[in-house]
Amino acid sequence: MMWFLLLLHSLAHFGPASSSDPKQGKIILRNLQNKDSPCKGHVEAYYGNEKGYVGDKYWNKTTEEVVCRSTHCGKPENGINDVYRPLNSKVWLNELQCQGNERSLWDCDGWPGPEVSFYKKPTVKMVTCSNKIKINLKPHKCEGAVQYTVQSTGQPNRTGYICSNGFGNEEANMLCENLGCGGVTEILRSEWIHLEDFQNVERMETNCSGIANVTHPWQCVQSASPSCKSPVLIRCKGHNRVQLKGEGSNVCSGQLEMEKSRNWKSIEPKRNISDKICQQMHCGASGNLTKNDQGYHLTCPDRVSVVLTNDRNSETKCYGRVRIKVNNSIKTACGTDWTSKNADMVCKELNCGKAISYKSLSQDTSGILDHVDCTGSESSLWHCRAKHHNNIRCSSVPYVVCSGSVNVKLVDGPGRCAGNLVVQHEDQWKTAISDKWEETFSAVLCKQLECGDSGKKSSKTLDKGISNFLTLSCKAGTQISDISECITDNKGTQGYDQVEITCEKHTVIFLEESKPCSGTVGIEYRDKTRWLSGSNQTWNQNVANMICQELHCGNATKFSSKPLKNQTSLLVESRTCSSSNKSLLQCGKTEHQESDNNQTLAHVDCEGNITVTLTHGCWGKVNISTASKQGYVSKDAWTEAMSVQLCKELACQDKTLPTHNRLEETILTFKSLHALRTASKLSQHTLVDDNTKLRQKPAYVVCKGSIKPRFKSSRDKCSGNVEVFYEGSWIPVHKDALENIDNQNTICEELNCGKAVTRIDYSGPLEINHLIRRLQCQKNTNSLATCQDVVVEKIEGTQQTSNLTGLKCSG
């Protein structure tokens, strides 16, 4: 066996150790007396992650050169010492014969293989290399990029950075302790630091895997690979973030606070440290520190604030692009890695509530802040973790919408607390639509509007012509505190309804009398009616004028006070108004709990009048005339019940007929009108103006009382082709409609032509679009308008004259 080992030993001199052996590991220097000197010590070699020593059988100057080169420690210096190695410790490399140009000891000739070297000496060589390695953090003592400095006698100092590749928590913890900064707190994102010299200086990587008891990061270094793009950035326990709190208009002035265990607390700084703190917060080079009751107040030279702007760089309130104003110059915050916490921080800092949406907008520009990462505890976006630099290349900018930019109101209704919900979003009023609405959401909305604690939603389809809308999608069962929490980015309208709400405190003013613009002043609440006190302390000409104007009735011609006359069950309230009030409902209110005979009620006569008519008497567009304007009302707000009521009021029968004329869109004067519990006529309904200037379809009614018959001109005034006036046109009658003698007699009697004698053939040319298809008149009916049934049919294709008929009467 011995001869085999000797043979193997002799063969080892003929070639280098195989560098392809995957078990061959790091070569390091270890100094047991001074762990801060990684370039001086005995040599350790690692094979299969097991530590071994290097023997000195053929040791010479070239061996030392390879050791210093492979450990990135320069060149060997004079003064080789022997040091004892542990008893029975392994020796991997003893028979090495290096030429001096090898990259590593593993490349030298002579290694016989693992477990083969003969080495009985109790000592090994200690090597001293020329390089002195100093590692520090930049820019702060206990936080920053890991930077190294190489000092070598007779050579200029070299600086470089340790790459983030392979650098883990164990290495970071060791480094922090070596720097006297305690253990590591966290490895930070390398994007948070700007190092202009990083690409132009040396770079090294660390790989401590397989090395036991590493005492210095340099023991793990190796040349940087092409994948090294950024330095490692660490924060040690000896470093605490600082911020200034208290002045939103300038985040570089305020109470000095330090972060400890993720909480911010006031601190007493060391003397002459204010300049360094200002620099650490990117607030300038010097500062003025003063003591006050709350702690210490620091004012740095720069004035910095976070603002939101529109596309034109004008500042906006609670929505827009995130910008940084530095000394009155607006700079860009970049949107890389933007998060909801960042958006919330902006909104909180600007006293704008919570972020309801955020996004990054593509934009190639220059910025001063990027890779922002807020925890939510900071006082400003400026004090969050981020990359600060005067010329950062941005590919996007953050855009934030805060709840503070959202306002709500109810419009197109009979009062402030009833109507269609519109939401001010990004400085535009948009019509709200929703697919999932619960009464709890109505309650939240009404509370926001100070319109009571509850509300009721009415089902309403989306008005045509509305293009600027906002989707509210509140999840069923969700507890919300503000309607802004329901805003979504959904752009569709399919399956969505317009949100129409009546709140608990909905109120509207009216005048109680048989005609509009005159009467006792009442205030209708959702569940009760109160009457305005006629006390001379609150009831005067100015208040009377305001009420008349609010009701579209001009000014008051007369105002008076009327006694209750034993009507003590009435609810009375007083309103104290000022010159700034535009509505009686804005005036201060005092409710009288009990009425007595000494109280009076306010009564007013206004100069104007309100009429609701049809443009052609008993048919046409609904026309409303007030003291100051007249015009049409929206078809979408008009109901069939209103049509029937209008026909009655105009003495045009109490039924309507289908419309067939095509209705053109036009600009409307009134959006809607709303019934009151006390109102009996349409002219006494509450009117809502339409100021949109949008072209919309007006309300249009055909009353039954608008139809009448005639004999088309012939020599005999009581016979001929029968035609009926319908929607402005004279249309013929189908023969089936005049089979019934009662129908025939009704036409003859209405034309003062006696009784019907017989039907006759239709004569003359035929150019028609509609005809009377069916009539149903009772015996002794003397007008078509009073017949039970009148059916008009549109003509499809050519109509034969044989299907039409004439009539001969006895007169």
ZAMARGU-4260 file (C-alpha; in steps of 0.2 Angstrom, whole numbers, plus 5000, padded with zeros to 4 digits):
<rodrens>
0) 5000/5000/5000 | 5014/5012/5004 | 5022/5010/4987 | 5005/5015/4979 | 5005/5031/4990
5) 5023/5035/4985 | 5019/5033/4967 | 5004/5044/4968 | 5014/5057/4978 | 5027/5057/4964
10) 5014/5058/4950 | 5007/5074/4958 | 5023/5084/4953 | 5019/5082/4935 | 5003/5092/4934
15) 4991/5105/4942 | 4976/5100/4953 | 4961/5099/4942 | 4952/5116/4942 | 4936/5107/4936
20) 4934/5098/4952 | 4917/5105/4959 | 4923/5102/4977 | 4937/5114/4976 | 4932/5129/4986
25) 4938/5146/4992 | 4956/5150/4998 | 4956/5163/5012 | 4967/5171/5024 | 4962/5171/5042
30) 4970/5181/5056 | 4965/5175/5073 | 4972/5190/5082 | 4964/5204/5071 | 4948/5200/5061
35) 4949/5217/5053 | 4964/5212/5043 | 4958/5200/5029 | 4974/5201/5019 | 4985/5194/5033
40) 4984/5177/5041 | 4987/5158/5039 | 4980/5151/5023 | 4964/5140/5023 | 4958/5130/5008
45) 4940/5123/5007 | 4937/5107/4999 | 4919/5100/4998 | 4914/5114/5011 | 4927/5107/5023
50) 4941/5117/5030 | 4959/5112/5028 | 4976/5120/5029 | 4990/5123/5017 | 5007/5114/5021
55) 5024/5122/5017 | 5034/5108/5009 | 5038/5117/4994 | 5033/5134/5000 | 5042/5149/4992
60) 5039/5167/4986 | 5028/5162/4971 | 5017/5152/4982 | 5014/5168/4992 | 5010/5178/4976
65) 4997/5166/4971 | 4989/5167/4989 | 4989/5186/4989 | 4982/5186/4971 | 4968/5173/4974
70) 4962/5182/4990 | 4962/5199/4981 | 4975/5206/4993 | 4989/5212/4982 | 5007/5206/4983
75) 5016/5197/4997 | 5026/5207/5009 | 5042/5202/5018 | 5041/5194/5035 | 5034/5176/5034
80) 5030/5169/5051 | 5024/5151/5057 | 5008/5149/5066 | 5002/5134/5075 | 4987/5124/5067
85) 4975/5114/5078 | 4980/5097/5082 | 4974/5083/5069 | 4967/5097/5057 | 4967/5093/5039
90) 4980/5098/5027 | 4973/5099/5009 | 4988/5107/5000 | 5006/5103/5005 | 5015/5097/4990
95) 5011/5112/4979 | 5024/5119/4967 | 5017/5136/4960 | 5025/5146/4946 | 5018/5162/4952
100) 5006/5166/4938 | 4992/5154/4943 | 4974/5161/4947 | 4972/5150/4963 | 4982/5138/4973
105) 4971/5125/4966 | 4979/5128/4949 | 4997/5125/4955 | 5006/5108/4952 | 5008/5095/4965
110) 4991/5092/4974 | 4990/5073/4976 | 4971/5073/4979 | 4960/5073/4995 | 4966/5064/5010
115) 4983/5060/5002 | 4995/5074/5008 | 5008/5070/5021 | 5011/5084/5033 | 5016/5082/5051
120) 5022/5099/5056 | 5012/5108/5069 | 5014/5125/5061 | 5009/5133/5044 | 5014/5149/5036
125) 5006/5166/5040 | 5006/5177/5024 | 5005/5196/5024 | 4999/5204/5008 | 5001/5222/5003
130) 4983/5227/5003 | 4974/5235/5018 | 4955/5233/5016 | 4943/5246/5023 | 4925/5243/5021
135) 4912/5257/5025 | 4894/5262/5021 | 4890/5276/5010 | 4883/5289/5013 | 4879/5286/5032
140) 4890/5277/5044 | 4877/5264/5048 | 4867/5264/5032 | 4871/5264/5014 | 4880/5256/4999
145) 4894/5244/5004 | 4910/5252/4998 | 4928/5246/5000 | 4944/5255/4999 | 4961/5246/4995
150) 4976/5254/5002 | 4993/5247/4996 | 5011/5254/5000 | 5017/5265/4986 | 5000/5264/4976
155) 4986/5276/4976 | 4970/5270/4985 | 4957/5261/4975 | 4938/5262/4979 | 4924/5251/4974
160) 4908/5243/4978 | 4901/5226/4984 | 4888/5220/4972 | 4871/5215/4978 | 4873/5198/4970
165) 4875/5185/4983 | 4876/5197/4998 | 4864/5190/5011 | 4858/5194/5029 | 4873/5184/5037
170) 4885/5195/5027 | 4876/5210/5031 | 4875/5206/5050 | 4893/5203/5051 | 4897/5219/5042
175) 4886/5229/5053 | 4894/5222/5068 | 4912/5225/5061 | 4907/5243/5059 | 4901/5245/5077
180) 4883/5247/5071 | 4875/5233/5079 | 4867/5219/5069 | 4858/5222/5052 | 4841/5229/5052
185) 4837/5225/5033 | 4845/5224/5016 | 4838/5239/5007 | 4833/5241/4989 | 4848/5246/4979
190) 4837/5258/4968 | 4836/5269/4984 | 4853/5276/4981 | 4861/5286/4967 | 4880/5283/4965
195) 4886/5292/4950 | 4903/5283/4951 | 4896/5265/4952 | 4899/5261/4934 | 4916/5268/4933
200) 4924/5260/4948 | 4929/5242/4954 | 4916/5230/4959 | 4917/5214/4969 | 4904/5201/4973
205) 4903/5191/4989 | 4900/5172/4990 | 4902/5165/5008 | 4895/5149/5005 | 4905/5134/5011
210) 4916/5145/5022 | 4916/5142/5041 | 4916/5157/5053 | 4918/5171/5041 | 4925/5186/5050
215) 4927/5199/5036 | 4917/5201/5020 | 4933/5202/5010 | 4936/5184/5014 | 4921/5180/5003
220) 4925/5192/4988 | 4927/5187/4970 | 4928/5197/4954 | 4911/5204/4949 | 4901/5195/4935
225) 4892/5204/4921 | 4876/5202/4931 | 4882/5215/4944 | 4871/5230/4940 | 4869/5238/4958
230) 4878/5239/4974 | 4871/5231/4990 | 4863/5243/5001 | 4860/5239/5020 | 4854/5247/5035
235) 4861/5243/5052 | 4853/5244/5069 | 4864/5259/5073 | 4855/5270/5060 | 4838/5277/5063
240) 4828/5287/5050 | 4823/5305/5054 | 4809/5316/5049 | 4801/5333/5052 | 4783/5334/5056
245) 4771/5348/5058 | 4771/5359/5042 | 4763/5352/5027 | 4768/5368/5017 | 4787/5364/5020
250) 4792/5346/5025 | 4809/5352/5028 | 4804/5362/5044 | 4795/5354/5059 | 4797/5344/5075
255) 4812/5333/5074 | 4807/5314/5075 | 4817/5298/5074 | 4810/5281/5070 | 4812/5268/5083
260) 4804/5251/5082 | 4794/5257/5068 | 4787/5271/5078 | 4791/5290/5077 | 4797/5299/5093
265) 4804/5316/5097 | 4822/5316/5101 | 4836/5327/5108 | 4849/5327/5095 | 4868/5328/5098
270) 4876/5345/5097 | 4881/5352/5080 | 4872/5338/5071 | 4858/5348/5063 | 4868/5351/5047
275) 4870/5332/5045 | 4851/5329/5048 | 4846/5341/5035 | 4858/5332/5022 | 4851/5315/5027
280) 4833/5321/5024 | 4838/5329/5007 | 4833/5346/5014 | 4849/5356/5011 | 4866/5358/5019
285) 4863/5367/5036 | 4849/5369/5048 | 4842/5380/5063 | 4838/5369/5078 | 4828/5376/5092
290) 4820/5369/5108 | 4801/5371/5111 | 4788/5363/5122 | 4786/5348/5111 | 4804/5344/5109
295) 4816/5351/5095 | 4811/5361/5080 | 4822/5360/5065 | 4822/5372/5050 | 4832/5367/5035
300) 4837/5379/5021 | 4826/5371/5007 | 4808/5373/5006 | 4800/5356/5000 | 4781/5352/4998
305) 4771/5338/4990 | 4758/5345/4977 | 4746/5338/4964 | 4745/5346/4947 | 4735/5344/4931
310) 4742/5341/4914 | 4747/5360/4913 | 4757/5359/4929 | 4744/5370/4938 | 4741/5364/4956
315) 4725/5355/4959 | 4715/5350/4975 | 4717/5332/4980 | 4719/5324/4963 | 4732/5324/4949
320) 4750/5320/4945 | 4761/5319/4960 | 4774/5333/4960 | 4788/5340/4972 | 4789/5358/4974
325) 4807/5363/4979 | 4810/5381/4983 | 4795/5386/4972 | 4800/5376/4957 | 4789/5361/4953
330) 4798/5345/4950 | 4792/5327/4945 | 4790/5312/4956 | 4793/5296/4946 | 4780/5282/4946
335) 4791/5267/4947 | 4785/5253/4959 | 4771/5265/4965 | 4760/5257/4978 | 4743/5261/4987
340) 4753/5265/5003 | 4762/5279/4993 | 4745/5285/4986 | 4738/5285/5004 | 4753/5295/5010
345) 4750/5308/4998 | 4732/5310/5002 | 4735/5310/5021 | 4749/5323/5019 | 4738/5335/5009
350) 4723/5332/5021 | 4714/5325/5007 | 4707/5309/5015 | 4711/5292/5008 | 4717/5287/4990
355) 4702/5280/4980 | 4712/5277/4965 | 4730/5278/4958 | 4740/5274/4942 | 4756/5277/4934
360) 4755/5287/4918 | 4768/5284/4904 | 4779/5300/4903 | 4798/5301/4898 | 4804/5315/4909
365) 4816/5320/4922 | 4812/5319/4941 | 4820/5320/4958 | 4811/5306/4967 | 4809/5288/4962
370) 4806/5270/4969 | 4796/5277/4983 | 4791/5265/4997 | 4781/5272/5011 | 4776/5262/5026
375) 4762/5274/5030 | 4769/5280/5047 | 4779/5294/5039 | 4774/5312/5040 | 4777/5315/5021
380) 4781/5307/5005 | 4797/5316/5005 | 4802/5306/5021 | 4798/5289/5014 | 4811/5277/5008
385) 4816/5283/4990 | 4829/5287/4978 | 4833/5306/4979 | 4843/5314/4965 | 4841/5330/4955
390) 4841/5321/4938 | 4832/5304/4938 | 4826/5298/4922 | 4807/5294/4923 | 4797/5283/4912
395) 4781/5286/4922 | 4773/5298/4934 | 4761/5294/4948 | 4743/5300/4947 | 4732/5300/4963
400) 4714/5303/4966 | 4710/5306/4984 | 4693/5305/4993 | 4695/5324/4997 | 4692/5328/4979
405) 4676/5320/4978 | 4660/5330/4982 | 4642/5324/4980 | 4625/5332/4977 | 4608/5328/4972
410) 4602/5338/4956 | 4586/5339/4945 | 4575/5336/4960 | 4563/5345/4970 | 4575/5351/4983
415) 4593/5349/4989 | 4590/5332/4998 | 4581/5324/4983 | 4586/5320/4965 | 4599/5312/4954
420) 4616/5309/4962 | 4631/5318/4953 | 4649/5316/4959 | 4662/5329/4958 | 4677/5318/4952
425) 4693/5325/4945 | 4685/5342/4946 | 4671/5337/4934 | 4653/5334/4940 | 4648/5317/4933
430) 4631/5307/4934 | 4632/5293/4945 | 4627/5275/4940 | 4626/5259/4949 | 4622/5241/4947
435) 4622/5236/4966 | 4614/5248/4978 | 4608/5245/4995 | 4598/5257/5007 | 4613/5257/5018
440) 4622/5266/5004 | 4608/5279/5003 | 4610/5282/5022 | 4629/5285/5020 | 4625/5297/5005
445) 4612/5307/5015 | 4623/5309/5030 | 4637/5316/5019 | 4624/5328/5012 | 4618/5332/5030
450) 4601/5327/5024 | 4597/5315/5038 | 4601/5297/5043 | 4592/5288/5029 | 4587/5289/5011
455) 4577/5279/4998 | 4583/5275/4980 | 4571/5276/4966 | 4573/5265/4951 | 4578/5275/4936
460) 4585/5271/4919 | 4600/5281/4913 | 4594/5297/4904 | 4599/5297/4886 | 4612/5310/4881
465) 4622/5308/4896 | 4640/5304/4892 | 4650/5310/4907 | 4645/5297/4920 | 4654/5289/4935
470) 4652/5271/4940 | 4648/5267/4958 | 4650/5248/4962 | 4648/5245/4981 | 4649/5227/4986
475) 4634/5220/4994 | 4635/5220/5013 | 4650/5231/5013 | 4651/5244/5027 | 4656/5261/5019
480) 4659/5278/5027 | 4660/5288/5011 | 4652/5286/4994 | 4669/5289/4987 | 4674/5271/4992
485) 4662/5264/4979 | 4670/5273/4964 | 4677/5261/4951 | 4685/5262/4934 | 4671/5253/4925
490) 4667/5262/4909 | 4651/5252/4903 | 4633/5256/4907 | 4625/5240/4903 | 4615/5234/4918
495) 4617/5251/4927 | 4604/5262/4934 | 4605/5281/4937 | 4605/5284/4956 | 4590/5294/4961
500) 4589/5297/4980 | 4576/5305/4992 | 4584/5308/5009 | 4575/5309/5026 | 4577/5328/5027
505) 4571/5332/5010 | 4561/5348/5010 | 4553/5359/4997 | 4543/5376/4998 | 4526/5378/4991
510) 4511/5390/4992 | 4494/5383/4998 | 4480/5390/4987 | 4470/5386/4972 | 4481/5395/4960
515) 4500/5396/4958 | 4511/5410/4964 | 4499/5414/4978 | 4495/5407/4995 | 4501/5402/5013
520) 4519/5398/5013 | 4522/5379/5018 | 4538/5368/5019 | 4535/5350/5015 | 4546/5337/5023
525) 4547/5319/5018 | 4535/5314/5031 | 4526/5330/5037 | 4521/5348/5032 | 4526/5363/5042
530) 4520/5381/5039 | 4530/5397/5040 | 4527/5409/5054 | 4520/5426/5049 | 4529/5434/5064
535) 4534/5452/5060 | 4551/5448/5067 | 4555/5436/5053 | 4542/5438/5040 | 4546/5453/5028
540) 4547/5459/5010 | 4564/5452/5007 | 4559/5435/5013 | 4543/5436/5003 | 4553/5441/4987
545) 4566/5427/4990 | 4551/5414/4991 | 4543/5420/4975 | 4559/5420/4965 | 4563/5403/4971
550) 4546/5397/4965 | 4548/5405/4948 | 4535/5418/4952 | 4545/5434/4951 | 4544/5446/4966
555) 4531/5448/4979 | 4517/5461/4976 | 4510/5458/4993 | 4514/5449/5009 | 4504/5447/5025
560) 4501/5437/5040 | 4485/5426/5043 | 4479/5420/5060 | 4478/5402/5063 | 4459/5402/5067
565) 4459/5388/5080 | 4470/5377/5069 | 4481/5373/5083 | 4486/5356/5076 | 4496/5364/5063
570) 4515/5363/5064 | 4523/5380/5063 | 4542/5385/5061 | 4551/5402/5060 | 4565/5405/5047
575) 4578/5419/5051 | 4586/5424/5034 | 4600/5435/5030 | 4605/5444/5014 | 4617/5430/5009
580) 4603/5417/5009 | 4597/5412/4992 | 4584/5400/4998 | 4572/5400/5012 | 4579/5383/5016
585) 4596/5390/5019 | 4589/5402/5033 | 4590/5398/5051 | 4576/5387/5058 | 4566/5387/5074
590) 4552/5374/5076 | 4537/5379/5087 | 4532/5363/5097 | 4514/5369/5101 | 4503/5381/5090
595) 4492/5394/5098 | 4479/5406/5093 | 4492/5421/5094 | 4502/5414/5080 | 4501/5419/5062
600) 4505/5411/5046 | 4515/5419/5031 | 4505/5423/5016 | 4511/5430/4999 | 4505/5435/4982
605) 4518/5435/4969 | 4518/5446/4953 | 4520/5431/4941 | 4510/5416/4936 | 4514/5398/4930
610) 4505/5389/4916 | 4507/5372/4909 | 4500/5370/4891 | 4502/5361/4875 | 4509/5370/4860
615) 4493/5365/4849 | 4479/5367/4862 | 4475/5349/4866 | 4491/5341/4858 | 4509/5345/4856
620) 4524/5348/4866 | 4522/5352/4885 | 4526/5371/4887 | 4529/5379/4904 | 4528/5397/4906
625) 4534/5406/4922 | 4537/5424/4927 | 4555/5424/4920 | 4555/5410/4907 | 4546/5398/4896
630) 4550/5383/4887 | 4549/5364/4886 | 4552/5350/4899 | 4561/5334/4897 | 4552/5319/4891
635) 4562/5308/4903 | 4555/5316/4918 | 4537/5317/4911 | 4525/5303/4916 | 4508/5296/4909
640) 4500/5302/4925 | 4505/5320/4921 | 4499/5318/4903 | 4482/5313/4909 | 4481/5327/4922
645) 4486/5340/4909 | 4473/5334/4897 | 4460/5336/4911 | 4466/5353/4916 | 4465/5359/4898
650) 4448/5352/4896 | 4454/5340/4883 | 4446/5324/4890 | 4454/5313/4903 | 4463/5301/4891
655) 4478/5302/4880 | 4481/5294/4863 | 4497/5286/4856 | 4509/5298/4848 | 4515/5294/4830
660) 4525/5310/4825 | 4543/5309/4826 | 4550/5320/4840 | 4565/5331/4836 | 4577/5335/4850
665) 4579/5353/4856 | 4586/5363/4870 | 4575/5362/4886 | 4571/5375/4899 | 4565/5364/4913
670) 4572/5347/4918 | 4557/5341/4928 | 4543/5345/4939 | 4538/5336/4955 | 4521/5334/4964
675) 4518/5340/4981 | 4506/5332/4994 | 4496/5348/4994 | 4497/5352/4975 | 4482/5349/4965
680) 4488/5357/4948 | 4503/5354/4937 | 4506/5373/4938 | 4509/5371/4957 | 4522/5357/4956
685) 4540/5361/4960 | 4550/5365/4944 | 4568/5361/4941 | 4578/5371/4928 | 4588/5363/4915
690) 4604/5372/4912 | 4614/5358/4903 | 4611/5366/4886 | 4610/5348/4879 | 4598/5344/4865
695) 4585/5332/4872 | 4568/5326/4868 | 4554/5336/4876 | 4538/5330/4884 | 4524/5327/4871
700) 4506/5323/4874 | 4491/5320/4862 | 4475/5322/4872 | 4459/5313/4866 | 4450/5329/4865
705) 4462/5334/4851 | 4453/5323/4838 | 4438/5328/4827 | 4430/5322/4811 | 4427/5331/4794
710) 4420/5327/4777 | 4434/5330/4764 | 4429/5344/4753 | 4415/5340/4742 | 4399/5348/4734
715) 4388/5340/4749 | 4394/5346/4766 | 4386/5331/4774 | 4393/5317/4764 | 4410/5312/4757
720) 4426/5304/4762 | 4428/5303/4781 | 4444/5310/4789 | 4449/5312/4807 | 4461/5326/4813
725) 4475/5317/4823 | 4492/5325/4828 | 4490/5339/4815 | 4485/5328/4801 | 4469/5323/4793
730) 4469/5304/4791 | 4456/5292/4783 | 4445/5279/4791 | 4446/5261/4788 | 4429/5254/4783
735) 4429/5242/4797 | 4429/5257/4809 | 4412/5263/4802 | 4403/5246/4802 | 4394/5251/4818
740) 4379/5263/4816 | 4384/5271/4833 | 4401/5276/4826 | 4393/5283/4810 | 4380/5293/4820
745) 4393/5301/4832 | 4402/5308/4816 | 4386/5314/4808 | 4380/5323/4825 | 4397/5331/4828
750) 4397/5338/4811 | 4379/5344/4813 | 4373/5333/4799 | 4359/5323/4808 | 4360/5304/4808
755) 4370/5292/4797 | 4361/5286/4781 | 4374/5274/4773 | 4392/5271/4770 | 4399/5276/4753
760) 4414/5272/4743 | 4430/5281/4746 | 4435/5292/4731 | 4450/5302/4725 | 4469/5299/4726
765) 4477/5290/4741 | 4493/5296/4749 | 4492/5292/4767 | 4504/5285/4781 | 4491/5282/4795
770) 4472/5278/4796 | 4459/5276/4809 | 4458/5257/4811 | 4445/5255/4825 | 4432/5266/4833
775) 4421/5261/4848 | 4407/5274/4852 | 4392/5273/4863 | 4374/5277/4857 | 4370/5295/4858
780) 4389/5300/4859 | 4390/5316/4849 | 4409/5318/4848 | 4424/5307/4843 | 4434/5313/4858
785) 4422/5305/4870 | 4422/5288/4861 | 4429/5274/4872 | 4441/5268/4859 | 4451/5276/4845
790) 4465/5266/4837 | 4477/5273/4824 | 4487/5261/4813 | 4502/5265/4803 | 4501/5260/4785
795) 4514/5247/4779 | 4515/5246/4760 | 4501/5251/4748 | 4483/5253/4755 | 4468/5250/4743
800) 4455/5263/4743 | 4442/5249/4744 | 4448/5247/4762 | 4443/5265/4766 | 4425/5272/4767
805) 4415/5288/4766 | 4399/5292/4774 | 4382/5300/4770 | 4372/5309/4783 | 4354/5314/4783
810) 4358/5333/4785
</rodrens>
